[in-house]
Amino acid sequence: MTDVLLSHSYYLRFDRKQLRTMQPYPPLSTLYAASALRDAGIRVALFDSMFASTEEELRLRIRELSPKIVVICDDYFNYLTKMYLERMRLASYRMLEIAQQAGCIVIVSALDSYDHASEYLQHGAKFVIYGEPEYTLLELCKNILGEDNRGVDLINGVIFKSEGKVVITPPRAPIGDLDSIPFPAWDLLDIEKYRSGWRRHGYFSMNVVTTRGCPFGCNWCAKPVYGRSYHSRSPKNVVEEIGIIVNQYHPVHIWFCDDIFGLKSGWVKEFSEELAKANIRIRYKCLSRPDLLLKENTFHWLAASGCDTVWIGAESGSQKILNAMEKGTTVEQIRLATRKLRNEGMKVGYFLQFGYPGETYEEIRETFDMVRTEMPDEIGVSVSYPLPGTKFYETVREKLGAKKNWYDSSDLSLLFPGEFKPTFYRMLHRVLHRIHRIRRITKRKEKITLRSIFVLLFIMMTLPLFFLAMQLSRILPNTVTQMNYNE
């Protein structure tokens, strides 16, 4: 018998870009919620939509298990769910309808559901959870299962309908002691599907989160769950989890999906020492800020603990744009941190975004120049994406058209009138990636393959078109609000 069937609404099959990339990571928030329920004696099961072909597979899982409660708990630690992709929202709506039709009480916990609570309730959700899901979900499930006789209105962090009106209970404070939370319920996964997905890359990677929240104030970054709070697990607790993962599932690589890894002073050094005590050696990648890396001077300890790649939220090579974003970092810090990471033998990735208000040809050129001179090992290119609840969103809110979200992660639509047309930014994305790839081949003497030759030929053919498009975008009137974004 199953009391609660947990799932999430991210379907790899519905996201063209991620399906091609094929680097699947399990839904951590869903697995944490499952552990919290199971630790309290509630019988749980999982429908992992990651590799499902269609939402209808949920119906088969419900028939098999006959749960009283179905929970759609999206992964708060995955940047893809933070973007509110339209295709996954539609999947969530369909899953809610299927569960309701099966007679289940349906709960949804998603970054998107707070901003669109009425729509989720309309599509079949009985309750919407906002904030961290673990303890709110536990109290709510106990109430539904008859183990807690309190009214739902006394449970913090819940949205529901009562007498035709939407009721929002007070928010729940973020969990301070992260070591008290049981480890994710990894055993509920079909881990071999994830291992198979990674096979093309020649290694198997799993994900771990060591912190919750981010205290920095980038004005385009949404913080609907934690605000600007920041809580960290102890290095010993993290190493204990890694030991379990390595011994049971045998990954050779970890992705630390924290917004900011190792922010707490001395944390990375202690983490490295704890790994050594446990005799664990594993490669990992993480995300950080250049100013933090330089201030804490953690380069040696990152390398000593097994870090092979640090992704930096560089965003732009223009100080003007960084200041407008309220990043709190400088271009020189990005450059210096890149060189220091390289000196310790680590790779560097840059997250870049184009299209922020005020960015012109000159600022784009500065970003190209930073990539050209610093030669990061990897780049992730996107366009500025207005998320509800951010200062940036409020700035462009009145300029947004009917489309307010990307359909999937390959969309790359600029959702507000920019300096250039949407087609320009899509071409910018392709060209920068190809230029960067060829420069790495030629400058670092990487192996030249037939694919590399085709890429070089493509660049030679598209660069003239790209710069022509740039010039035309500057002189033609911008009718972006009237354009079909799916062109």
N, C-alpha and C positions, 0 to 999 in steps of 0.2 A: 504493500500500500504506500502511496505517496501523498503527503499533505500539500506540498508546494512544488510546482514545476517552474524552474527559473529558466529564462532565456534572455536574449538581447536582440537588437534589430539590425545588426551589421551582417550583411550577406556579401561575401567576397565576390560571388558571381555577378552581383549587380553593380560592381565598381570596376570599370574597364581598366583603369590605370593600375589599381592594386592587384587585379587578377593577372595582369602582365608581369608586374614586379614579383608577385608571389613570395612575400615575406610575412606569412600569417602569424600573428601573436594572439594568444588566448585573451578572452575578455576578463580582465582582472577584477573590475568592480562586481561583475556577476559572480565570480568565484569567491570573492570576499563575502558577499551577501549570503551565498550558500553556506559558507563555513559558519557564519554567525548564527544562522538558523539551526544548522545541524548541531552545533555546540550546545544549543538550548534544548535539544531533544526532538526537534521537528524533523520529520522525514522529508528529504528533499531529493529532487532529480533535476537533470539538466537537458534542455534542448538547445544544442549549440548550433546557432544559425550560420556560423562562419562558412561552413562548406555545404550548406543546404542548397538545393536547386530552386526551391520555391517556398513561399510562406505556407503552402498547403501541407508541407511536411509536419508542421506543428500539430495539425489536426490528427495525424496518425499517432504522434507521441501522446497526445491527450487521451486518445482512445485506448492506448496501451496501458497508461498509468492511472487514469481516472483521478487526477488531482482535484482537490477542492479549490485551490488557489493557483492562479498562473501569474507569474511576475515577469514583466519585461524590464530588465535592469541593464541599461546600457553602460558601456565602459567609460567611466569618467577620466581614465588615464590615457586614452587613445585620442590623439589630435583629430582623427577622422570623425569621431562622434561630437567633438567640440564644434565642428563646422556645420552641424545640422543639415547634412546632405539630404536633399529632397527625396531621392530614391529610397533612402533608409527610413525617412519619416513615413512615406507611403507604406513601406513594409511593416513598420510598427503599427500603423492604423489597421492594416489587414490582419495582423496577428491578434490585435485586441478584439477585432470582430469575430475571428475564428474561436478564440477562447470564450467569449461571451456566448456565442451560439452553442458551445458545448456545455453551457451551464456553469462555468467556472466564475469565481469572483476574481476580477482582474485588477492587478496593481501595476502601475508603470513608474519607473524611476529613470529619468533621462534628463540630460542638460537642456534638451529642447522642450520638455513637457511643462516646465514652469512658465515659460513664455507663451505656450499654447495650451494651457491646461484645459480650457473649455473644449477645444477640438479633440483632445485625447479622451476626455470624459464622454463626449458625443460619440466617439468611435468604439466605445465599449469599456473603457477603464472605469472601475468603481472608485479607485483612489489614485491620486498622483502624489508621489513623494518628491519633495525638493530638499536639497542638502545631501549630506552623506547618507547613504541608504541603510547601512548595516543595522543600527539600533532602532531606527524608525520602522523599518521593515519588520524587525523582530517583534516589536510591540504591536504592530498592526496585525501581523499573522496570528499572534497569540490571542488577540481580541476576536478575530474572525473564527478561530478554532475553539473558542469558548474557554480559553485559559486565563483570560483577563477580561473582567466585566466592566472596565472603565468605558466611558463614552469615547468615541473616536475623536471628538473635539478636544479631548484632554491629551492627545498624542501630538507632540510637536513635529512640525515638518510635513503636514499632510494637507492635501487639497481634495475636497469632495463636494458633492451636491447634497443639500438638505432642504427639503420643501421647495425645490425648484431654484434655490440660490446656491452659488458657489461659495463654499466656506474655506478659508485659509487659516490654519492654526499657526501659532507663533513658530518662528524658526528654531531649529535645534542647534546648539553650540557645536562647533567642530570638535571632533575627538582629539583630546590632548595627548593621551598615553597610547601611542600607536603600537607599542609592544604588547598591549593587552588584547589586541585584535588577533583572532586565530588566523593562521596562514591560509591562503586561498585553497579551495577544494580542488586541487589539481587532478585528483583521482576521478572526478566526474567527467573529465575530458576523454575523447578518443585521441590520445596524444600521438598516435601513429599517423593520423591525418596531417597533423602539423609537421611532424618529422618528414613526411613524404613531400609536403609543399616546399620545404627547404632544400630538398635533395639536389635541385638544380644548381644551388649555390655552393655545394660541396661541404656544408656544415649545417648544424642544427642550433638555432638560437631560441631562447625563451625569455620572457619578460618578468621583471621584478620592479616594484616601486619602493623606495626608501623614505619618501616624504609625501606630505600632502600640502598643497598651497604654494603660493609665491608672494613674497612681500614687495616685489617691485611694481612700478606703476606704468608700464607701457600702455598707452591709451587706446590701443586696438585689441588688447588681450582681455577676453572675458573671464570673470572670476565668480560665476554664479553659485558655486558650492562653498568655497573656502574664504572668499573675499581676499584680503591681503594677509591673512594669517598664514603661518608656516609652522608645521610640526614635523619632527623627524624621528624615525626609528633609531634605536641604538645600533651601532655597528655590529655588536655581538648578536643581536636579534636577526639582523639581515644575513649575517654569515651562517647562522643556524638554518635559515630558510634555503639559502644557496646550497648548503650541504645536503639537505633533503632532496632538492631538485636534481643536483648532480648525481647523487647515488641512485635515485629512482628512475630518472628520465634521460640522463646522460647527454645533456646539451654540452657543446664546447664553447658556447658564447652566450652572453647575457645582454639584453637591452634594458638599461635602467631608464624607465620612462618618466622619471621625475621631471617637473617643469625646470627645476634647478637642482642639480646633483651636488651634494657636499657643501651646502651653503654654511652649515654650522661650523664654527671655527674648530679646527683640529679633527673634524669628523673623518676626512679621507685618510689621514695618517693612522688613526685608530682602526679604521676599516682595513687598511693594508696589513696592520699588525695582527688583527683577528683572523684574517685569511691565512696568514703565515702560521699562526698557532694551530689552525684547523687543517693545515696542510692541503689547502685548496688552491689550485691554480686554474684560472679560467679567464678567457678574454672577455672584454665587455666594451660597450659604447655607452655614452651618456651625453646629457645636454648641460651646457653651462654658459656663463656670461664672461666676456673678456675681462671686465673690471674685477669680477670676483676671483678669477684665476690669478690675476696679477696681485691682488690684495693679499690673498691667502698663500700665494706662492706654492700651490699644491702640485706643481708639474711632476716633481720627482715621485711623490706618493701616488699620484694617479698611475704613472707608468709602473711603479713597483707593485701595485695592486692588480695589474693585469689590463688596465685600460688601453685599448688599441686605437680608439677613435673618440674624439670629443666634437660634438656638434655645437656650433656657436650661433646664437641668434644675431647674426651680423645685420641682416635686414637691408642695409644700404651702405654704399661707399661714400655717401654724401653726409657731411656733418649737419647740414641744413635739414635734411630729412630725419636724421636721428633725433635732432632736437625737437622737430615738429611731432615726432612719435612719443616724445618724452621717455626715450630709452634709458637715459642716464649713462650712456657709454659714448666713447669717441672712436673715430676711425683709427686713430693711432693705437688705441688699446686693442682693437681687433687685429691689427697688423702685428703688434708686439706679442700678443698672446699666441697667435698663429706660429710665430717663429720659435717661441719658447716650447710650445708643444712639440714641434718638429725636432727641436734639439734633444728632447727626451725620447724620440723615436715613435711618437704617436701621430696618427693621421688626424686631419682636421676637416670638418664639414661646415659649410656655411648655409644657413637658412637665409634666403634673400626674398624680398618682396618688392614688386614694382607697382606703380600707379597711385602711391599715396598722394593726397592733395598737396599741390605745390611742386611736385616732381616734374621737371622739364627734361629736355634733351641733355642739358648739362649735367644734371644729377644722375641720369642714366649712364652717361659717359664715365662719371666718377666711380660708379659701381662696377662697370666693365673694367675700369683701370685697376680697381682693388683686386678683382678676381684674376686679372692678367698678371699682376705683379706678385701676389701672394700665392697663387696657384693652390687653392684648397684641393684636397684629395677628392672631395665630393661636394656637390652643390644641390640644394633643393630650391627651386624657383617657383614663386607663386605671385599672385597679385593681391593687393590690399583687400581684406574681406571684412565688411562691417558686421560685427556680432552684437546682438542686443545686449544692453547693459553696459556698453563701453562708451567712453567719451567720444571715440571716433565714430561710433554708430550714430550718436546724437548729432554730430557735426554734419553727417551726410544724409541723415534720415529723410529730410524733405526732398532730397534729390533721387531717392531710390525709386526704381520703377516697380512694375508688378512682380518681377522676379527678385526675391530677396535672399535666395540660397542657391548654391550650386546643386546641380542634379546629382553628379558624382564627383570624385576628386580630380577627374581629368577635365572638368568643365572650364575652369580658368576665366570665367566671365568677370569683367569689371562691372560691378552692380550699381555704379553711380557714374555720372559724367566725369570722365578724366581728361587729362591733357591730350591723350590720343584715343583713337577708336579701339574697341575690344579686339578686333583682328590684329592690330598692331602688337598688343601685349601677348597674344598667343604666339605670334611669330617671334617676338622677343624671347619668349621662353624656349622655343625650339633652337633658335640661333645661338643663344648663350650656352646652352647645353652642348651643342655640337662644336662650337669654338673651343670651349673648355676641354672637351674630350680630345680634340686634335692637338691642342697645346700640350696636354699631358703626354700624349704619344710622342711628340717631337722633342719636347724639353727633357722628359725623364727617360727617353729611350725605351718606352714600353714596347712590347711585342706588337708589330704591325700586322694586322690580320686583313683578310679580304673585306670584312665588315668595316674596318677602319678606313680603308681606301674608299669605299662607297660613301662613308660619312664625310670624308674630305671633299669628294666630288659634289656632294649635296651642298656643303657650305659654299663652295666656289660658285655654284649656280644660284643659291638663295640670297647670299649677301647683297648683291646689287638690288634685288627686289626688296630686301629688308630696308635698306637705307632709302630707297625710293618711297616705300610706304611711310617711313618716318617723316620724310620731308612733306609728303602729301598730307599726312595727319596734322602737320603743323600749320598748313596754309588753308586746308579745307574747313568749312564750318563743322563743328562737332554736333552731330544729330544722334548722339549715343542713346538718348532716352527714347528715340523713336525706332531704334534698331531691333531686329530679332536676335536675341542673345544666343539662340541655338543655331545660328547660321553656320 
